[in-house]
Amino acid sequence: MPDDDEDEARDTTRLPAPADPGDHPADVESVLTQLVESARVAVREGRPEDAVAAVETVRTLARTKLSDDEHTQRLVHGCDRVADLAADDPPVAIEYLNAMRRRLP
């Protein structure tokens, strides 16, 4: 299996490759990165409500400030999954957040 296929096979969230930093405003990317990290910490510390609040803000910001492309759609999908999983399956929620973070500049 080629390396690209191996990476894709391990990425169960099926998020696209990291965005080019020039694709989105730097301040928006910075806020998204901070919010995703805040959600990760909240899930890790057993605060699913705080994690859900952070990903809801990520979802809103992505929908209003980013172009409607595959990157944005996958980011929103990750937010939806984290909101569903934060309380009931924290390890999977953290994996989604890790994948989301890797895709942000």
GUVOVEX-791705 format. One record per residue (C-alpha): residue number from 1; residue in one letter; x, y, z. Coordinates in steps of 0.25 Angstrom, whole numbers, plus 5000, padded with zeros to 4 digits. Example, Ala and Ser with C-alpha at 12.3 -4.5 7.8 and 13.67 -1.06 7.14 Angstrom:
BEGIN
i: 1 aa: a px: 5049 py: 4982 pz: 5031
i: 2 aa: s px: 5055 py: 4996 pz: 5029
This chain:
BEGIN
i: 1 aa: m px: 5000 py: 5000 pz: 5000
i: 2 aa: p px: 5006 py: 5014 pz: 4996
i: 3 aa: d px: 5009 py: 5024 pz: 5007
i: 4 aa: d px: 4997 py: 5033 pz: 5004
i: 5 aa: d px: 4988 py: 5021 pz: 5005
i: 6 aa: e px: 4994 py: 5017 pz: 5018
i: 7 aa: d px: 4992 py: 5031 pz: 5024
i: 8 aa: e px: 4977 py: 5031 pz: 5018
i: 9 aa: a px: 4974 py: 5018 pz: 5024
i: 10 aa: r px: 4979 py: 5022 pz: 5038
i: 11 aa: d px: 4971 py: 5035 pz: 5037
i: 12 aa: t px: 4957 py: 5030 pz: 5041
i: 13 aa: t px: 4951 py: 5044 pz: 5040
i: 14 aa: r px: 4954 py: 5046 pz: 5025
i: 15 aa: l px: 4958 py: 5060 pz: 5027
i: 16 aa: p px: 4965 py: 5067 pz: 5015
i: 17 aa: a px: 4980 py: 5070 pz: 5016
i: 18 aa: p px: 4984 py: 5083 pz: 5024
i: 19 aa: a px: 4979 py: 5096 pz: 5019
i: 20 aa: d px: 4989 py: 5105 pz: 5012
i: 21 aa: p px: 4991 py: 5116 pz: 5022
i: 22 aa: g px: 4988 py: 5126 pz: 5011
i: 23 aa: d px: 4974 py: 5120 pz: 5009
i: 24 aa: h px: 4968 py: 5126 pz: 5021
i: 25 aa: p px: 4970 py: 5139 pz: 5029
i: 26 aa: a px: 4981 py: 5137 pz: 5039
i: 27 aa: d px: 4972 py: 5142 pz: 5051
i: 28 aa: v px: 4961 py: 5132 pz: 5047
i: 29 aa: e px: 4971 py: 5121 pz: 5047
i: 30 aa: s px: 4977 py: 5125 pz: 5060
i: 31 aa: v px: 4964 py: 5125 pz: 5067
i: 32 aa: l px: 4960 py: 5112 pz: 5061
i: 33 aa: t px: 4973 py: 5106 pz: 5066
i: 34 aa: q px: 4971 py: 5111 pz: 5080
i: 35 aa: l px: 4956 py: 5106 pz: 5081
i: 36 aa: v px: 4960 py: 5092 pz: 5076
i: 37 aa: e px: 4971 py: 5092 pz: 5086
i: 38 aa: s px: 4961 py: 5097 pz: 5097
i: 39 aa: a px: 4951 py: 5086 pz: 5093
i: 40 aa: r px: 4962 py: 5075 pz: 5094
i: 41 aa: v px: 4966 py: 5080 pz: 5108
i: 42 aa: a px: 4952 py: 5080 pz: 5112
i: 43 aa: v px: 4949 py: 5066 pz: 5108
i: 44 aa: r px: 4962 py: 5061 pz: 5114
i: 45 aa: e px: 4958 py: 5068 pz: 5127
i: 46 aa: g px: 4944 py: 5062 pz: 5127
i: 47 aa: r px: 4937 py: 5075 pz: 5124
i: 48 aa: p px: 4928 py: 5071 pz: 5111
i: 49 aa: e px: 4919 py: 5083 pz: 5112
i: 50 aa: d px: 4931 py: 5092 pz: 5111
i: 51 aa: a px: 4936 py: 5084 pz: 5099
i: 52 aa: v px: 4923 py: 5084 pz: 5092
i: 53 aa: a px: 4922 py: 5099 pz: 5094
i: 54 aa: a px: 4936 py: 5101 pz: 5088
i: 55 aa: v px: 4932 py: 5092 pz: 5076
i: 56 aa: e px: 4919 py: 5099 pz: 5074
i: 57 aa: t px: 4927 py: 5112 pz: 5073
i: 58 aa: v px: 4937 py: 5106 pz: 5063
i: 59 aa: r px: 4925 py: 5101 pz: 5055
i: 60 aa: t px: 4919 py: 5115 pz: 5054
i: 61 aa: l px: 4932 py: 5122 pz: 5051
i: 62 aa: a px: 4935 py: 5112 pz: 5040
i: 63 aa: r px: 4921 py: 5113 pz: 5034
i: 64 aa: t px: 4922 py: 5129 pz: 5034
i: 65 aa: k px: 4936 py: 5132 pz: 5032
i: 66 aa: l px: 4942 py: 5121 pz: 5023
i: 67 aa: s px: 4939 py: 5117 pz: 5009
i: 68 aa: d px: 4929 py: 5106 pz: 5007
i: 69 aa: d px: 4939 py: 5096 pz: 5002
i: 70 aa: e px: 4943 py: 5082 pz: 5006
i: 71 aa: h px: 4952 py: 5086 pz: 5017
i: 72 aa: t px: 4940 py: 5094 pz: 5024
i: 73 aa: q px: 4930 py: 5083 pz: 5022
i: 74 aa: r px: 4940 py: 5073 pz: 5028
i: 75 aa: l px: 4943 py: 5083 pz: 5040
i: 76 aa: v px: 4928 py: 5084 pz: 5042
i: 77 aa: h px: 4926 py: 5069 pz: 5041
i: 78 aa: g px: 4937 py: 5068 pz: 5052
i: 79 aa: c px: 4930 py: 5078 pz: 5061
i: 80 aa: d px: 4917 py: 5070 pz: 5060
i: 81 aa: r px: 4924 py: 5057 pz: 5063
i: 82 aa: v px: 4931 py: 5063 pz: 5075
i: 83 aa: a px: 4918 py: 5069 pz: 5080
i: 84 aa: d px: 4912 py: 5055 pz: 5079
i: 85 aa: l px: 4923 py: 5048 pz: 5086
i: 86 aa: a px: 4929 py: 5057 pz: 5096
i: 87 aa: a px: 4921 py: 5052 pz: 5108
i: 88 aa: d px: 4919 py: 5037 pz: 5104
i: 89 aa: d px: 4932 py: 5033 pz: 5097
i: 90 aa: p px: 4943 py: 5043 pz: 5100
i: 91 aa: p px: 4955 py: 5036 pz: 5094
i: 92 aa: v px: 4948 py: 5036 pz: 5080
i: 93 aa: a px: 4944 py: 5051 pz: 5082
i: 94 aa: i px: 4959 py: 5054 pz: 5085
i: 95 aa: e px: 4963 py: 5046 pz: 5072
i: 96 aa: y px: 4954 py: 5055 pz: 5064
i: 97 aa: l px: 4959 py: 5067 pz: 5071
i: 98 aa: n px: 4974 py: 5063 pz: 5068
i: 99 aa: a px: 4970 py: 5060 pz: 5053
i: 100 aa: m px: 4964 py: 5074 pz: 5053
i: 101 aa: r px: 4976 py: 5081 pz: 5059
i: 102 aa: r px: 4985 py: 5074 pz: 5049
i: 103 aa: r px: 4977 py: 5080 pz: 5038
i: 104 aa: l px: 4978 py: 5094 pz: 5043
i: 105 aa: p px: 4991 py: 5103 pz: 5040
